[in-house]
Every structure is written in structure tokens, then in C-alpha cells.
Amino acid sequence: METTVRDTRAVRAPASLQLPGILLGVGLGGFLDGILLHQLLRWHHMLSSTDHDRIGVKYYDPHTVSGLQMNTLWDGVFHTVCWLAVLGGLSVLYARVTAGRRQVWGSRVLWGWILAGWGLFNLVEGVLDHHVLGIHHVHDGPHRLWWDLGFLLLGALLLAGGGLLRRSGRSFDPAAARTGRTGDAG
């Protein structure tokens, strides 16, 4: 009998928006990074730093045709991973939320997780690519360390802001969405 009660509660428990929100945040944050920093501002590409020679990765000078071709290829791989993260986030969100989808998109909880995912993207990508591997920096030049640290600070602020936004939202109950009661998604 106890098992039945637990199973009923598990079925009625609201679906978590954490995984889809983080996946969406990682993908959208990566897209913003790639579009703004790689394409529009042209501050860097995936393999555009001479620092990565120290770990045995070849430097591809983005100011040569062959270097730009290789950097464009790896920028495309990066954008493909971002696209897959967004697709994965949308798929998980669609599978977990079967009713009240319109309410979920207006939810502070979902947008909090998306901001947190973007912050996680900045922190992981910034530490790995800028500091550990040194394959590129936010903006090369004499002050590149400050640009890289600013990128990490932005990631920490997005993560903290996402947490605050998420905590200010209310839990989402799919059954309530079917009956017309409103609430924030959780």
C-alpha cells in the first residue's frame, strides 16, 4: 500500500524545469557568444590564440585564409553544440510540461534556470578555453586578462541572478494549468 502512495505522489509532482532551463541557457549563451564575439565584433574565434601552442594545439591565424577557414570550421562545430543544447532543452521541456506550456514560458523559474545555464556556460567555457587551454581569449591585446576575468564575472553574475529570479517564482503544477489556475513554473 505504501508503494502506491509514493507512486501517486511521483506522478503528481511537478516536472522540474532545471535541466531544460540549463540546457537552453547553455545553448543560448553560447549562441550569443558566437554571434557577438566571433562574428559581429570578430574579437576571437575558437582557435585564434597563440597561447594554445603551449599545449600542442596548432595556432590558426585568423588573418590568413587557411587560418580563417579552420577557425570558421571550429566556430561551426561550436555553434552545432549550441544548437544541440537548445534542441535538447526544448525537447526535455516539451516532454516534462504537457499542460500550461504558455505559462511556463512566462515563468520566473524557467528564465532563472536559463540565466543560470548561461552563467554556467560562461564559467566553464571561460575557465577551460581562456585559462586552462588558452585556445582563445575574449579580446586579445594588452588587457586580455581583464576581458577574460570580466567574462567570468559576467558568468558568476548571471548564475547568481538566475538563482534569485528562480527563487522568486512559484512552483508550477501541471494539473492546476489544466483547471485554469495560474502560477509560476517550478
C-alpha positions as CSV (number, residue, x, y, z in Angstrom):
1,M,0.0,0.0,0.0
2,E,2.8,2.4,0.8
3,T,4.4,1.9,-2.6
4,T,1.1,3.0,-4.2
5,V,1.1,6.2,-2.3
6,R,4.7,7.0,-3.3
7,D,3.9,6.3,-6.9
8,T,0.9,8.6,-6.9
9,R,2.9,11.4,-5.4
10,A,5.6,10.9,-8.0
11,V,3.1,11.2,-10.8
12,R,1.6,14.3,-9.3
13,A,4.9,16.1,-8.6
14,P,5.5,19.0,-10.9
15,A,8.2,18.4,-13.6
16,S,11.5,20.1,-12.9
17,L,12.5,22.9,-15.2
18,Q,16.1,22.7,-14.1
19,L,17.6,20.5,-16.8
20,P,15.7,22.1,-19.8
21,G,16.4,25.6,-18.4
22,I,20.1,24.9,-18.0
23,L,20.4,23.3,-21.5
24,L,18.5,26.3,-23.0
25,G,20.8,28.7,-21.1
26,V,24.0,27.0,-22.2
27,G,22.8,26.9,-25.9
28,L,21.5,30.5,-26.0
29,G,24.5,31.8,-24.1
30,G,26.8,30.0,-26.5
31,F,24.9,31.4,-29.5
32,L,25.2,35.0,-28.1
33,D,29.0,34.4,-27.5
34,G,29.5,33.0,-31.0
35,I,27.4,35.6,-32.8
36,L,28.5,38.7,-30.9
37,L,32.2,37.9,-30.1
38,H,33.1,35.6,-33.0
39,Q,31.1,37.0,-35.9
40,L,30.0,40.6,-35.3
41,L,32.8,42.0,-33.2
42,R,35.4,39.5,-34.6
43,W,37.3,39.6,-31.3
44,H,38.2,35.9,-31.4
45,H,37.5,32.5,-33.0
46,M,37.7,29.1,-31.4
47,L,41.4,28.5,-32.2
48,S,42.7,32.1,-32.6
49,S,45.1,32.4,-29.6
50,T,48.8,31.8,-29.8
51,D,48.7,30.6,-26.2
52,H,47.5,27.1,-27.1
53,D,50.8,26.4,-28.8
54,R,51.9,25.6,-25.2
55,I,49.6,22.5,-25.1
56,G,50.4,21.2,-28.5
57,V,47.4,22.6,-30.4
58,K,48.3,24.3,-33.6
59,Y,47.7,28.1,-33.8
60,Y,45.4,29.1,-36.7
61,D,46.0,32.8,-37.5
62,P,42.5,34.2,-38.3
63,H,44.2,36.8,-40.6
64,T,45.2,34.2,-43.2
65,V,42.8,32.4,-45.5
66,S,43.7,28.9,-44.3
67,G,43.6,30.1,-40.6
68,L,40.2,31.7,-41.1
69,Q,38.9,28.6,-42.8
70,M,40.0,26.4,-39.8
71,N,38.6,28.9,-37.3
72,T,35.3,29.1,-39.2
73,L,35.1,25.3,-39.2
74,W,35.6,25.1,-35.4
75,D,33.2,28.1,-34.9
76,G,30.7,26.0,-36.8
77,V,31.3,23.0,-34.5
78,F,30.8,25.3,-31.5
79,H,27.5,26.6,-33.0
80,T,26.4,23.0,-33.7
81,V,26.9,22.1,-30.0
82,C,24.9,25.2,-29.0
83,W,22.1,24.3,-31.4
84,L,22.0,20.7,-29.9
85,A,21.9,22.2,-26.4
86,V,18.9,24.4,-27.4
87,L,17.2,21.5,-29.2
88,G,17.8,19.2,-26.2
89,G,16.4,21.8,-23.8
90,L,13.3,22.3,-25.9
91,S,12.8,18.6,-26.1
92,V,13.1,18.0,-22.4
93,L,10.9,20.9,-21.7
94,Y,8.2,19.7,-24.1
95,A,8.4,16.2,-22.6
96,R,8.2,17.4,-19.0
97,V,5.5,20.0,-19.3
98,T,2.4,18.7,-21.0
99,A,-0.1,21.3,-19.9
100,G,0.2,25.0,-19.3
101,R,3.1,25.5,-21.7
102,R,2.3,29.1,-22.3
103,Q,2.5,29.8,-18.5
104,V,5.9,28.0,-18.3
105,W,7.4,30.4,-20.9
106,G,6.4,33.4,-18.8
107,S,7.8,31.7,-15.7
108,R,10.5,33.3,-13.5
109,V,11.7,29.8,-12.6
110,L,12.3,28.8,-16.2
111,W,14.0,32.1,-17.0
112,G,16.0,31.8,-13.8
113,W,17.3,28.4,-14.9
114,I,18.1,29.8,-18.4
115,L,20.1,32.6,-16.9
116,A,21.9,30.1,-14.6
117,G,22.7,27.9,-17.7
118,W,24.1,30.9,-19.5
119,G,26.2,31.7,-16.4
120,L,27.5,28.1,-16.3
121,F,28.4,28.3,-19.9
122,N,30.5,31.5,-19.3
123,L,32.2,30.0,-16.3
124,V,33.0,26.6,-17.8
125,E,34.0,28.0,-21.3
126,G,35.9,30.8,-19.8
127,V,37.9,28.7,-17.4
128,L,38.6,25.9,-19.9
129,D,39.1,27.9,-23.2
130,H,40.6,31.1,-21.9
131,H,42.6,30.0,-18.9
132,V,43.4,26.2,-19.0
133,L,43.7,25.5,-22.7
134,G,44.3,29.1,-23.8
135,I,42.8,28.4,-27.3
136,H,41.3,31.9,-27.4
137,H,40.6,34.9,-25.2
138,V,37.6,37.2,-25.1
139,H,39.6,40.1,-26.7
140,D,43.4,39.8,-27.5
141,G,45.7,42.6,-26.6
142,P,47.5,44.1,-23.6
143,H,44.4,43.9,-21.4
144,R,43.2,40.4,-22.4
145,L,43.3,39.1,-18.8
146,W,40.9,41.7,-17.7
147,W,38.5,40.8,-20.6
148,D,38.7,37.1,-19.6
149,L,38.1,37.9,-15.9
150,G,35.2,40.1,-16.9
151,F,33.7,37.2,-18.9
152,L,34.0,35.0,-15.7
153,L,32.5,37.8,-13.6
154,L,29.5,38.1,-16.0
155,G,29.1,34.3,-15.7
156,A,29.0,34.5,-11.9
157,L,26.5,37.4,-12.0
158,L,24.3,35.5,-14.5
159,L,24.4,32.4,-12.3
160,A,23.6,34.4,-9.1
161,G,20.9,36.5,-10.9
162,G,19.3,33.3,-12.3
163,G,19.2,31.8,-8.8
164,L,17.5,34.9,-7.4
165,L,15.0,35.0,-10.3
166,R,14.2,31.3,-9.9
167,R,13.7,31.6,-6.2
168,S,11.2,34.5,-6.7
169,G,9.0,32.3,-8.9
170,R,6.2,30.0,-7.7
171,S,6.0,26.2,-8.3
172,F,4.2,25.1,-11.3
173,D,1.6,22.3,-11.1
174,P,0.5,20.9,-14.5
175,A,-2.9,19.9,-13.0
176,A,-3.5,23.5,-12.0
177,A,-2.7,24.6,-15.5
178,R,-5.5,22.4,-16.9
179,T,-8.0,23.8,-14.4
180,G,-7.1,27.4,-15.3
181,R,-5.4,28.3,-12.0
182,T,-2.3,30.4,-12.7
183,G,1.1,30.2,-11.1
184,D,4.7,30.4,-12.0
185,A,6.5,27.4,-13.2
186,G,8.8,25.4,-11.0
